[in-house]
Amino acid sequence: MTQNQFNDQWSIEELPACDTGMELLKHFSDAHPEIAAHVLRLLAWADQVDEFIAADPLWNAYTRHVGQCPHCNEL
């Protein structure tokens, strides 16, 4: 899957991530194809990302980036 195809499926208009954030999220999704985008969205909206995902270094890199990047989550 190309980065653009990935962005089309995983982008959340209400919580946009910059290109770097989306690239980090793609690495996570490539490593865990069993985790669908809609499941992750539901968990994130409910602040209930399960322990497996929260312990994953790729997920942590993504969340750390999004939390610190001035370009992520800009509406």
C-alpha positions as CSV (number, residue, x, y, z in Angstrom):
1,M,0.0,0.0,0.0
2,T,1.4,3.4,-0.9
3,Q,1.5,6.2,1.6
4,N,-1.3,8.1,-0.2
5,Q,-3.5,5.0,-0.2
6,F,-2.7,4.6,3.5
7,N,-3.5,8.2,4.2
8,D,-6.9,7.9,2.5
9,Q,-7.9,5.0,4.8
10,W,-6.3,6.2,8.0
11,S,-6.6,10.0,8.0
12,I,-9.0,11.5,10.5
13,E,-10.2,14.9,9.5
14,E,-11.0,15.9,13.1
15,L,-7.4,14.9,14.3
16,P,-5.1,15.5,11.4
17,A,-1.5,14.4,11.6
18,C,1.3,15.9,9.5
19,D,3.1,13.8,6.9
20,T,5.7,12.6,9.4
21,G,2.9,11.5,11.8
22,M,1.1,9.6,9.1
23,E,4.4,7.9,8.1
24,L,4.9,6.8,11.7
25,L,1.3,5.5,11.8
26,K,1.9,3.6,8.6
27,H,4.9,1.8,10.1
28,F,2.7,0.8,13.0
29,S,-0.2,-0.4,10.7
30,D,2.2,-2.3,8.5
31,A,3.6,-4.2,11.5
32,H,0.0,-4.9,12.8
33,P,-2.3,-5.5,9.8
34,E,-4.7,-7.3,12.2
35,I,-5.6,-3.9,13.8
36,A,-8.0,-2.1,11.6
37,A,-8.1,1.7,11.3
38,H,-11.7,1.9,12.6
39,V,-10.9,-0.1,15.7
40,L,-7.9,2.1,16.5
41,R,-10.1,5.2,16.0
42,L,-12.7,3.9,18.4
43,L,-10.1,3.1,21.0
44,A,-8.4,6.5,20.6
45,W,-11.7,8.4,20.8
46,A,-12.5,6.6,24.0
47,D,-9.0,7.0,25.4
48,Q,-8.9,3.2,25.7
49,V,-5.9,2.1,23.5
50,D,-5.4,-1.4,24.8
51,E,-2.2,-2.5,26.6
52,F,-0.8,-4.3,23.6
53,I,-1.0,-1.2,21.4
54,A,0.2,1.1,24.2
55,A,3.3,-1.1,24.8
56,D,4.3,-1.1,21.1
57,P,7.3,1.1,20.3
58,L,5.9,2.0,16.9
59,W,2.7,3.2,18.5
60,N,4.6,5.1,21.2
61,A,6.7,6.8,18.5
62,Y,3.6,7.9,16.7
63,T,1.8,9.2,19.8
64,R,5.0,11.0,21.1
65,H,5.3,12.7,17.7
66,V,1.7,13.8,17.5
67,G,1.8,15.1,21.1
68,Q,4.9,17.2,20.4
69,C,4.5,18.3,16.8
70,P,3.2,21.8,16.2
71,H,1.8,20.7,12.8
72,C,-0.2,17.7,14.0
73,N,-3.8,18.2,15.2
74,E,-4.1,21.6,13.4
75,L,-7.6,22.1,12.1
